[in-house]
Amino acid sequence: MKWIAFIGILVVSLSACGSREPLMNIQLPTLQGNSLKMDTIRNYEATIVYFLSPECPLCQNYSLSMREMHQEYKNQDVLFLGIFPGKWYTKNEIRAYTNKYDLQFTMLMDEENRLVNSLEATVTPEVYLINNKGDIEYQGRIDDWVGTLGTKKKKANIDYLKNAVIAFLDDKTIDPDKTEAVGCLIE
């Protein structure tokens, strides 16, 4: 009888390890001290999620691109979210980063890596374009400026995120819909 109970607990435990928390159920604190539940994305046609780190040189280098995207699409029913995974950064460090680079979209702290795990994010900066049902339309790089860590082009040739947003808003096929993000590992 004890073995049956043990096996039942083991099966339940193992199945819980492999499951991801549903995106829409996740609620995270904002930098301003409020909280935002991810089901808020239902109110927008699209949501752009950037996984960021104030210390990651690529997050710093991509700040202009992020700011320009926000300026271009903030009035087009697109929600922008910056996600800071883990407990590595204080609110003051995140504020300093967002102020220095003039990033004016909503910043969320994902201290328990709930959103990281739900979306399976691995690096910063990694970007997701998500529809209002919570489906990932595009995942990966912002553009092709960085080939591998330590190698950069003078200028990006392919703007993956912008192309994905344009295609999505025009109800066209996103191609590619996934690229391998390059950046600082999320721990």
C-alpha positions in Angstrom: 0.0 0.0 0.0 2.9 2.4 0.8 4.4 1.7 -2.6 1.2 2.6 -4.4 1.0 5.9 -2.5 4.7 6.6 -3.2 4.3 5.9 -6.9 1.2 8.1 -7.0 3.1 11.0 -5.4 6.1 10.4 -7.8 3.9 10.5 -10.9 2.2 13.7 -9.7 5.6 15.3 -8.9 7.1 14.3 -12.2 4.1 15.6 -14.2 4.2 18.9 -12.4 7.9 19.3 -13.2 7.3 19.2 -17.0 4.4 21.6 -17.0 4.6 25.3 -17.7 2.5 27.9 -16.0 -0.1 29.3 -18.4 1.0 32.7 -19.7 -2.3 34.4 -19.0 -2.2 33.4 -15.3 1.1 35.1 -14.6 1.0 38.3 -12.6 4.3 40.3 -12.1 5.2 43.4 -10.2 5.9 46.5 -12.2 8.9 48.8 -11.6 6.4 51.4 -10.4 5.1 49.1 -7.6 1.9 48.0 -9.2 1.3 44.6 -10.8 0.3 43.5 -14.2 -1.4 40.2 -15.0 -0.4 38.9 -18.4 -4.1 38.4 -19.4 -3.9 42.2 -20.0 -2.5 41.3 -23.4 -6.1 40.4 -24.4 -6.8 44.2 -24.6 -4.2 44.7 -27.4 -3.8 43.3 -30.9 -0.2 42.4 -30.2 2.3 42.4 -27.3 6.1 42.7 -27.6 7.9 41.2 -24.7 11.6 42.0 -24.3 13.7 40.0 -21.8 16.3 42.4 -20.5 19.2 42.8 -18.1 20.6 46.2 -17.2 24.1 44.7 -17.2 23.9 43.0 -20.6 25.9 44.9 -23.2 23.5 43.8 -25.9 20.5 45.1 -24.0 22.3 48.4 -23.7 23.2 48.4 -27.4 19.6 47.5 -28.5 18.0 50.3 -26.4 17.8 52.6 -29.3 16.0 49.9 -31.4 13.6 49.2 -28.6 12.9 52.9 -28.1 12.3 53.4 -31.8 9.9 50.4 -32.0 8.0 51.7 -29.0 7.6 55.1 -30.5 6.5 53.7 -33.9 4.0 51.2 -32.6 2.8 52.4 -29.2 -0.3 54.0 -30.8 -1.1 51.0 -33.0 -2.7 48.7 -30.4 0.7 47.2 -29.5 1.7 46.7 -25.8 5.4 46.8 -25.0 6.8 45.0 -21.9 10.3 44.8 -20.6 10.9 41.8 -18.4 13.8 41.6 -15.9 14.3 37.9 -14.9 15.6 36.7 -11.6 16.6 38.5 -8.4 19.9 39.8 -9.7 18.9 43.5 -10.1 17.4 46.0 -7.7 14.6 48.3 -8.7 17.2 51.2 -8.6 19.5 49.4 -11.1 16.5 48.7 -13.4 15.3 52.3 -13.1 18.8 53.6 -13.8 18.9 51.4 -17.0 15.5 52.5 -18.2 16.2 56.2 -17.5 19.6 56.1 -19.1 18.2 54.6 -22.3 14.9 56.4 -22.1 12.8 53.3 -22.3 9.2 54.4 -21.6 7.3 51.2 -21.8 6.1 49.0 -18.9 8.9 47.2 -17.0 8.1 44.0 -15.0 10.2 42.1 -12.5 10.1 38.3 -12.9 12.0 37.4 -9.8 10.8 33.8 -9.8 11.3 33.4 -13.6 7.7 32.5 -14.0 7.4 34.3 -17.4 10.9 33.1 -18.4 9.7 29.5 -17.8 6.3 29.9 -19.4 7.8 31.3 -22.6 11.1 29.3 -22.4 13.3 32.4 -22.7 17.0 31.7 -22.4 18.9 35.0 -23.0 18.7 38.8 -22.8 17.7 40.4 -25.1 15.2 37.9 -26.4 12.0 39.1 -27.8 8.5 37.7 -28.3 5.6 38.9 -30.4 2.4 37.5 -28.8 -1.1 37.8 -30.1 -4.1 38.7 -27.9 -4.9 35.0 -27.3 -1.5 34.4 -25.8 0.0 32.6 -28.8 3.6 33.3 -29.8 3.8 34.8 -33.3 7.5 35.4 -33.3 10.4 34.5 -30.9 14.1 35.3 -31.0 16.4 38.0 -32.1 15.6 41.7 -32.6 17.6 41.7 -35.8 20.7 40.1 -37.4 23.2 42.7 -36.2 24.9 40.2 -33.8 25.8 36.8 -35.4 27.3 35.2 -32.4 28.5 36.6 -29.1 31.4 38.9 -29.8 30.7 39.3 -33.5 28.7 42.2 -34.8 28.1 43.7 -38.2 28.3 47.4 -39.0 24.6 47.4 -39.6 21.7 44.9 -39.4 20.5 43.5 -42.7 17.3 41.8 -41.4 15.1 43.4 -38.8 13.3 40.2 -37.6 11.1 41.9 -35.0 10.0 44.8 -37.1 9.3 42.5 -40.0 7.2 40.2 -37.8 5.2 43.1 -36.4 4.5 44.5 -39.9 3.4 41.1 -41.2 1.3 40.4 -38.1 -0.5 43.7 -38.2 -1.1 43.2 -42.0 -2.4 39.7 -41.3 0.4 38.1 -43.3 2.6 35.1 -42.6 5.6 35.8 -40.4 8.7 34.4 -41.9 10.8 33.4 -40.0 8.6 33.1 -37.0 11.5 31.9 -34.8 15.2 32.8 -34.7 17.9 31.8 -32.2 18.4 34.7 -29.8 22.0 35.7 -28.9 22.8 37.4 -25.7 23.5 37.1 -22.0 22.2 33.8 -20.4 19.2 34.1 -18.1 20.1 32.3 -14.8 
